Amino acid sequence: MSTRCQIGFYQGDRQNIEAPDALLYRDFDGYPNGEYGVLAVLLPWAVEFHKDRGLDDSEYAAARCLVAMVKATAPDGNLDYGISQGFHGDIEYLYAVSPESVRVFATSETMEGTRRFRKVSKNLLTTLERKFNAQQLPKL
C-alpha cells in the first residue's frame, strides 16, 4: 500500500494545525526521506520560493508547490495529487508549511475518530536556509 500524505499551508506556526488555509493530497511516496520522499522536492522548493516570493500567501504557495511537485514526481502527467477540503483518513504524514517553518507530523486516528498529529521534525525551513544561504538552489 502507498504511503499517503497531505501538505498543509498556514499563515504562521501558531495557526491551528487542523485548520490549514490550503491543503494538498499526495497518494504515493508520502514518507519524508529518500530520493522520492516528499522532502526531496518540498524543502528546496520552499527555500527558493520563500526567498523569491515569500510563503505569506498560503493559497498561492500551495498552487505553486503543487506545480513543482507534479513536475518533479509525475512528469508523464500521471497525477496522484489532489486539492483537499479536509484531512483524509488514510494519511500517514502531514507536512505543515508556513512563512516560519516546514514541519513534519506523523498522523494517527483514535478509536473515536479524532486525528492526532505528532511532530517528528524541527523547523526544517530555517535549517535549510542556513545550509544554503550562500548557495543558489536549483530551480525545480
N, C-alpha and C positions, 0 to 999 in steps of 0.2 A: 504494500500500500504506500502511496505517496505521502511525503511529509508536507502538510498544508500549513499555510501561514497567512497572516494579514499584516499590512503595513499601514499604521495609523499616522495621520498628520495632525499636529497640535500647535496652538498658538504659543504654548510655553509648557515647561515641565510641571507646573502646578495645576494644570488642567486635569480634570478627572480622566484617568486612563480609559474609562469605559465610555467616554464621550468625545471621540475624535471629531475634528472638523471634516476630514475626508478619510476614506478607508479603502484600501486596495486588497484584493484577494489573489493569492498565488496557489495554484492547485498542485504544484510539484516542487521538489527541491527546496522546501521551505526552511531547512535547517540553516543555522547561522554560518558555519565554516565550510571550507573546502572550495575547490575550483568552481563548482556550480552552486555553492551556498549563496544565500541572499546577500550577505555582507560583501561578497566579492564584487558586486555591482553597486549595491546601495551606498556603501561608505565612500568610495571615490566619487560617485555622483553627488552625494550630499555635500562633501567638502567643496567640490568645484562649483556647484550650484549656489551654495551658501556664500561663497566668495564673489561670484559674478552677479547674482540677483538677490540673494537672501532667501531664507526659508520662512519669512514672515507671513506670506500669503499661502496658507496651507493648502487651499484648493488648487491653486496654480502649481504649487510644488508637487502635489500628488499627480496631477496630469503629466507634468514633465518627467517625474520619476517613472510613471507607467511607460512612457515612450522609451526611456533609457533601458528599463528592464526588458521590454519586448525586443528592442534592438540587440541587446546583449545575449539574451537567452532564447529567443524564438524568431530568428531572422527568416525562417521559412514561412512565417505567418501563422504557425500553429499556436494559437493564443490559448494559454491556460491561465489567463489573468481575468480579473473582473473588478468592477467597481461595486462596493458593498454599501448597503444602508445600515447594516449592523454586523455583529460578530457571528461568524459561522460556528456551528457546534463542533466541527471537526478539526479546528486549527490546533497546532502544537506550539506555535510561536507567534508572538506579536512583536513587531518592530515599531517603536514609537519614535517619530521624527519631529523635532521642533527646532526653532532657531537656536536653542540652547544645547541640544543633545540629540544623539541617536542612541537609544537604549533597546536591549533585547529582554523580552519576558517569555518565560515558559508558561503555557496556559494549561488549565485543567478545569474540569467541571465537577461540582459536588453532586451528591445524590439528589439534592433539592433542585438542581439545575442552575445553581449560581456559578458564574465563571470566576476563576481565580487567576491572578497574574502574579507570577514570582519573578522578580528581576534577576537576570542571570549575567548581566554585564554592567560595567560602569559606563560613564558617558564616553562613547566611542568617537563622537564627533570632535571633541576637543583633543583627544589623544591623537587622532589622525591629523588634525590641523597643525599640531605641534610637530609631528613627524614630517609632514610635507610642507612646512612653512616656507622653506627656501626652494622648493621644487615645484615645477608645473606638473599637475596631474594630467594624464592623457584624457582627451575628450572621449566620451562614450557614444 
